[in-house]
Every structure is written in structure tokens, then in C-alpha cells.
Amino acid sequence: MVGLLGKKIGMTSIFREGGVNVACTIIEAQPNMVTHVKSSDGKDGYDSIQIAFDDKKEKNTSKQMQGHFAKSKVSPKYKLVEIRNCDLEVGLGDAIDVSLFEEGDIVNVVGTSKGKGFQGVVKRHGFGGVGQATHGQHNRGRAPGAIGACSYPARVFKGTRMAGRMGGDRVKVKNLEVVKVFKDENLVLIKGAVPGAKGSYVLIEK
């Protein structure tokens, strides 16, 4: 598996042959730097590489992380991700860019979904509400209704679908198509929507 960190810019649409309009997400993926390499032969016990993305000021970087970046002769970065069993032959300080992808490739995209705050069961779980508004049901339209707890079990089962915080989760969307790659601008256009707000970090896995 190989991967590339990028930043979600927003969405657009392009026309394909035959006049088909395709909605796409624009991801800016400046060259990722390899900041750590692990090997199954060494003390780590498994193969992986660590990639870093998005420049960060040195004054905002801890001394420990400054030393970590100095080992690979890379300037401090905001986002670091470890990729196991990477198919690329790379070493410390090497760069990985959008030339990794070609039009038509099928990829997975990992991101953090937008936070929605505290939401009720209709928005969070798709409940239909109590239903009819007759017989005095003046304020029960979006209520969860009974949850089945009585003298037995005398508690609420874990995992019961109820109101609560929604969003802000790690989400992976699989089998998305790479529509276009602009190598000069370090841009990748991916068909459909990917998780996260504009400006958030995403990982493109191939």
C-alpha cells in the first residue's frame, strides 16, 4: 500500500467525454517527506514509513520533534502519518508527490468528518420521530420514544442509539476514482465527496 497526505481545497465539477458532468473533490498534495523508516529486521518488528506534510514554523515545534525532523534533514511539519507495508522503496528525507497517481486509479480517502455538535436521534440516526401529531402529541415529533428499559434490565444497554455528539470521527471512503492529476500544481481531482471540511487533512491510499 502507498499513500499521500493532502489538504482538501473544496469541490468542483468537470465535463468528461460525451458531455457527462462529474462532481470532484480537489485535494492539494504538496510533496510529502519521509521522516522515519521502520524495518521488520530491526527493533521495530514491522515495515513502515512515516510521511510528513505541511510546513510548520520551528518556533511552534517542540524540541523533541525538532530533533526528529533534523534526523531526516526535513523542515518541521504539521501532519505525520505512518503507512505500513509500503510498496515504495524510499529512504529518510525522500519526497513523494502526486506523480504516485494516474487518471483512472481507484483510491481510498481517509479524513475527519465535520463536527455537528450535539444532535438528536432524527439527524444522528435517521429516526422517523413519533409520527402522528394528533392526540396531544404537541412536542414529541422528533423524540426517540421508548428504549425498552423497565424493571428489567433497569439500565440502558451500551450502544443504544440516542442523542449525542455527532461527527468529528475518522472516516474512510473506499473505491473513489482519480479523475485528473495536475502534477505542476500538486493537485488531485477525485470523483465524489471525501470526508472533512475545507482545509482539513486527508490521506489518499492506493
N, C-alpha and C positions, 0 to 999 in steps of 0.2 A: 504494500500500500504506500502511496505517496500523498502528500498534502501541501497546501499552501494557505497561509494566513492572508486575509484581506479585510477591507473595510467596505461595508455596504453603503453605496452612494445614493441609491434610490431606484426607481423603476422607469422604464420607457417601453416603447414598442417599435418593432421593425417589421418591414414587409419582406416576405420571402417570395420565391418564385411562385407564380400563379396568383400573386396578389393577396396571399394569406398574411394577416396581421398577427404577430406573435408578441405577447407581453413578456418582457425580460427584466431581470434584476441586474443592475450594474454593480460590479464589485471591483474596487481598486486594489490591486495586489502588487505593491512595490516589492522589489526583491527581498526575500526572506533570507536571513543569515543563520548559518548553522553555528550554534553556540555550545553544543555538547554532543558527544557521540558515545553511546554505550555499546558494549560488546558482550556476547554470551561467553566469550573466552575469559573475560576479566572478572572483576569482583562483582559486577552488576548482575550477571547471570542471564541477561537477555539483550537482544539487539534493539536499538532505537536511536533516533536522533532528536535533538531539541532545536526547534526553529524559533526565531525571534523576529518581531515585526513592529514598525512604527517608532521612529526616533524619539528619544526622551532626553531631557536635559540632565547632565551629570549631577548638578546640584540637587535634583529631585530623586536621585538614585542612592540607595543605601550603600554603605561601604562594602558590605558582603557582595551585593550584586555588581558593584563596580569591579571588584576583583574577579567575579565570574565572567563578566564580559571581556575583561582585559586578557584572560587566558586565550580567548579566541580572536583577540585583536578586533573586536567589534564594538561600535559605539552603543551606549545603553539603549534599550528598547522597552516599550510598554508591555507588549504581549508576548508570552512564551508558551509554546505547546510542544509536548513530546509525542512523536509518532513512532509507534512500534513496528518492527519488521518492515522497515522502509526499503523499497526496491532500488533506491538511488545509491550510487557509490559516491559519497561525499565525505569531506573532512572538515575540521574546525575552520571557521572563517569563510567557508564557501557560500555562494549565493544561489538561491533557487528562485526562478522568476516564472512569469506566465507562459513562457515557451513550453512549460510542462504540459499544457493543454492544447488540444486541437479542436476545431469545429466538429461537432458530432459526438464528442466524448460524453459518456454518462458518468455523472459525479454525484457524491453525497455532500450536502452542506450542513454544517453544524453551527448553531448560533444560540443566543439567549433571547427568548421571546419577550415581547413587550410586556411590561408590568401593567396590570389592570387594576391593582389595588384590591380592596375587599369587595367581593361581588356576591350576589345572591345565587340561588340554585338555578334559576332560569338562564342566566347568562353563563354561569360557570359549568353547568352540567346539562343544559338543554331541557330542563324540566318544562312541562306544559302549564304549570300552575294548577290551582284547584279546579278551574273550569268555569262552570256557570256562575253568573253574577247575581242570581236570584236567591231567595230565601235568606236574605240578610247577610250575604257574603260581600260586604262592602269593602273589606280591606284584605281579602285572602287570595286575590288573583295570582300573585307571584310567590305565594308561600310554599314551603316544602311539603306541608302535610305531615301525617303521622310517620314516625320512623320505626314503629314496631316494638318499642321498648315498653314493657309493662312491669308487673311484679316479677316476671321473668323476662329478660335477663337482668332487669333492674339496672341496666347500664346501656351505654351506646357502644355498639361494636366499632372497632377500629376500621377506618376506611369507608365509613358511611358517607355517602355523598351529601354534603351540606355546604352552607355558605362559608366563604373564607377567602384568603388571598389567592389571586389568580394571576398567572403569567410570571415572567421572570425565571422561567425554567430553561434548562438546557434541552434544545430540540434539534433532532437530526431529520432532515428531509432527504429521502433517498431517490435515486434514479432521475435526476434532473439532467437536462441536455445542455451542453455548451453550445450556444448559438453562434457566438463570434468571439474572437480573441484579437485585441488591439495591442500588439507587443510593444509598439513605440510608446503608447500611453499607459502601459501596465494595467489594462482594463480587460475584464472578462464579462461577457454577457451570458447569463444563464436563464433558460426558459422557466417562466413561472416565478412564484414568490419564494423568498427564503426568510427564515425567522430573524427577528431583530428590528430595531429602529434604525433610521438613517444615522450613519456614523458609527454603528456598532461593529464589533469584530466578528468575523465569521471564518470558519475553517472549511476549505474545499478539499474533499477527499476523493482520490481517484483509485 
